[in-house]
Amino acid sequence: MLAAFAVGVRTGRHRGVDVAWGLAYAAVALTGYGLSAGHGDDGRRLLVTLLVVVWGFRLSAHIGLRARGAAEDPRYARMLSRAPAGRPRTWFALRTVYLLQAAIVWFVSLPVQAAQYLPDALGPLAWAGTALWAVGLFFEAVGDRQLTRFKADPAHRGQVMDRGLWRYTRHPNYFGDACVWWGLFLLVAQAPVGWAFVPSPVFMTYLLAFGSGKPMLERQMGSTKPGWDAYAARTSGFLPLPPRRRSRA
């Protein structure tokens, strides 16, 4: 995150922190893998590390490609506009953007760190978690790909994406993200002590569904996309569900 901060200061744009988000989780997993050698079960250590690295690098690559040549993200522009008068916005950005996200990365990744020290061999709950992780990665990767292709077509300019996975949930990528972290939690939930880390996926799901994820994006979409209200009325907000039928009245 400090490296991302240095890049943000140099370029004058802080949207690069979103690219660092996935890489930071991968860094935590790789560091934990090295430190837990000789302590945790080797199979579990390797599995949880690979799952986090694959998820983190895919997300960072997708966000990095999407942001090439783009101006500052409006979210960070609004956040930095609240900097106290007479104080450097640079240090305000460090505290409210980079250090805050670093703390969130540490907290959310606690189940990953704990799983790497768990001595128990992989059991059914761990494989169920891996399956849930795969479902989450599918929703994230396929949803992102469908949206990218939709936006690339000039004929869709100004339209709301309501096809593919986006027909069943307004946020397939956020739903997938939640599945990923609940799946990773199950890799440590096999041990009774693992349930002490359930606040981590709960917190991540809250951020996605009620915090800085879904609500913030939907406010922006509602003010910029003419067909958003009709789309939101028929499409589930988070969980994938069949589209609601419009009543005759």
WODA-V668083 format. One record per backbone hydrogen bond with DSSP energy under -1.0 kcal/mol. CO is the residue of the C=O (numbers start at 0). NH is the residue of the N-H. If there is no record, write none. Layout:
CO,NH / CO,NH
This chain:
0,4 / 1,5 / 2,6 / 3,7 / 4,8 / 5,9 / 6,10 / 7,11 / 13,16 / 14,17 / 15,19 / 16,20 / 18,22 / 19,23 / 20,24 / 21,25 / 22,26 / 23,27 / 24,28 / 25,29 / 26,30 / 27,31 / 28,32 / 29,33 / 30,34 / 31,35 / 35,38 / 35,39 / 40,44 / 41,45 / 42,46 / 43,47 / 44,48 / 45,49 / 46,50 / 47,51 / 48,52 / 49,53 / 50,54 / 51,55 / 52,56 / 53,57 / 54,58 / 55,59 / 56,60 / 57,61 / 58,62 / 59,63 / 60,64 / 61,65 / 62,66 / 66,69 / 72,76 / 73,77 / 74,78 / 75,79 / 76,80 / 78,81 / 79,82 / 83,86 / 87,91 / 88,92 / 89,93 / 90,94 / 91,95 / 92,96 / 92,97 / 93,98 / 96,100 / 97,101 / 98,102 / 99,103 / 100,104 / 101,105 / 102,106 / 103,107 / 104,108 / 106,109 / 108,112 / 109,113 / 110,114 / 111,115 / 113,116 / 117,40 / 122,126 / 123,127 / 124,128 / 125,129 / 126,130 / 127,131 / 128,132 / 129,133 / 130,134 / 131,135 / 132,136 / 133,137 / 134,138 / 135,139 / 136,140 / 137,141 / 138,142 / 139,143 / 140,144 / 141,145 / 142,146 / 143,147 / 144,148 / 145,149 / 146,150 / 147,151 / 152,155 / 153,156 / 155,158 / 162,165 / 163,166 / 164,167 / 164,168 / 167,240 / 170,174 / 171,175 / 172,176 / 173,177 / 174,178 / 175,179 / 176,180 / 177,181 / 178,182 / 179,183 / 180,184 / 181,185 / 184,187 / 184,188 / 187,190 / 190,193 / 191,194 / 192,195 / 193,196 / 194,197 / 196,199 / 197,201 / 198,202 / 199,203 / 200,204 / 201,205 / 202,206 / 203,207 / 204,208 / 205,209 / 205,210 / 206,212 / 207,213 / 212,216 / 213,217 / 214,218 / 215,219 / 216,220 / 217,221 / 220,224 / 224,227 / 226,230 / 227,231 / 228,232 / 229,233 / 230,234 / 233,243 / 235,169
